[in-house]
Amino acid sequence: MAKTQTPKARAPRVGDWIETRGVHGQSPRRGEIVELLGRPGHQHYRVRWDEQHESIFYPSDGVIVQPRPKRQRTAK
């Protein structure tokens, strides 16, 4: 019997965006990953939030990681 394999989630990278859901009536937060910290299995990130401050962020449930937008090439 063949095993069903589920695709692995892509590991977050510098430049990706994090969105956290709001807690107790607060609006969601959004920030850009500016540095990867820790080691595989225990990763955390330095994030620059929309409010223009940075903090160390430990991922948890309710967090969405969106890949950074791809750059569009310009015609020469």
Backbone hydrogen bonds, N-H to C=O, Kabsch-Sander energy under -0.5 kcal/mol:
donor,donor_aa,acceptor,acceptor_aa,energy
5,Q,3,K,-0.5
15,G,33,I,-2.8
16,D,13,R,-2.2
17,W,66,Q,-3.0
18,I,31,G,-3.2
19,E,64,I,-2.5
20,T,29,R,-2.5
21,R,62,G,-1.1
26,Q,23,V,-1.3
29,R,20,T,-1.5
31,G,18,I,-2.3
32,E,48,R,-2.4
33,I,16,D,-2.9
34,V,46,R,-3.0
35,E,46,R,-1.3
37,L,44,H,-3.0
42,H,39,R,-2.9
44,H,37,L,-1.8
45,Y,57,F,-2.6
46,R,35,E,-2.4
47,V,45,Y,-0.6
47,V,55,S,-2.8
48,R,32,E,-2.6
49,W,47,V,-0.8
49,W,53,H,-2.7
50,D,30,R,-2.3
52,Q,49,W,-2.3
55,S,47,V,-1.9
57,F,45,Y,-3.5
63,V,60,S,-0.9
64,I,19,E,-2.7
66,Q,17,W,-3.2
66,Q,64,I,-0.6
